[in-house]
Amino acid sequence: MKKVFYLAVIILTIVTFANAVSISENAGTTTGEFLRIGAGARPAGMGEAFASVADDVYSLYWNPAGLSKVTQKQALLAHTFWYEDVSHEYASYVHPLSDNKGTAGISVTYLSTTYEKRAGDTEEPDSNASIGDLAVGLSYGRKTYYDIDAGITLKFISSDLDTESASGFGVDLGFQRVCPFWEKMDMGLAISNIGGSLKYVDESVAVGKILDLGLSVKDAYFKHLTVATDLRTLTNFSTPSVNLGAEYNWIITDKFSFIPRAGFKTYLSQITAGFGIGWKSYQLDYAFISHTDLSSNNRISLNAKF
């Protein structure tokens, strides 16, 4: 009961801190917004409370420190049905190295859409234009000293807006550790897009750095149940979000499992839900994310272990 009390106090502290953070004058001054779209359906179904949960191929986006827990080669394909015909694609692969030398991985994120160009009040557009954003990351993670798992991603970022283009580099850092006073609780910290900037025409604009601080508890109350909470925000003090999520791994047979998920994000009061279907070495995940102003969006991903 005392450990449950500790967890409740920590969650309350995170929520209070998030509500106390004011929006600074620098809010909305960064670029690379496509990098804020979370990769994959499993984390999305859990309300994107994943910094401390990441332990598989999803770690490449959410926290590269989770690569230290990967023991099999894995590949992931993910698609997000974003708003207004915007398409978001994500693909990644992780490969454990021999002799316990950690795990390496590569990921590709691509967002694209088209829009109409008009110079006057006409029924037909003058022409069509396209937007294409791309990020390619090389990641590495392993166990380090003092029981800390650490990971890093080196990222190439590019953006095409009609006839203009920009590119740059960024770094993601991640850390995970088992909580010293409760072995079933994991802690996670991830900072994304450090040092990244994109230069359009003559002006460079910084890519928004993402700070993600999370806690999760596995098998604490029911076996195969994971509950998690994250504080996730841009470091320019845009509106932070406290994310809550849970998933239950219902193992039906030795080859088949069903994994329901649910979550909540205080940012825009978004409700999330989803499920995973595991069969042998494959897992198909689906997530639904509500939105108060825009239409809801759906995500689907396929994970294979081999």
Secondary structure, DSSP 8 states (H G I E B T S, - for coil): -HHHHHHHHHHHHHHHHHHH----TTTT--B-GGGGS--SHHHHHTTT--TTT--STTHHHH-GGGGGG--S-EEEEEEEE-STT-EEEEEEEEEE-GGG--EEEEEEEEEEEEEEE-SSS-SS-SEEEEEEEEEEEEEEEEE-GGG-EEEEEEEEEEEEETTEEEEEEEEEEEEEEE-TT-TTEEEEEEEEEET-EEEETTEEEEB--EEEEEEEEESSSSTTEEEEEEEEEETT----EEEEEEEE-EE-SSSEEEEEEEEEETGGGEEEEEEEEEETTEEEEEEEE--SSS--EEEEEEEEE-
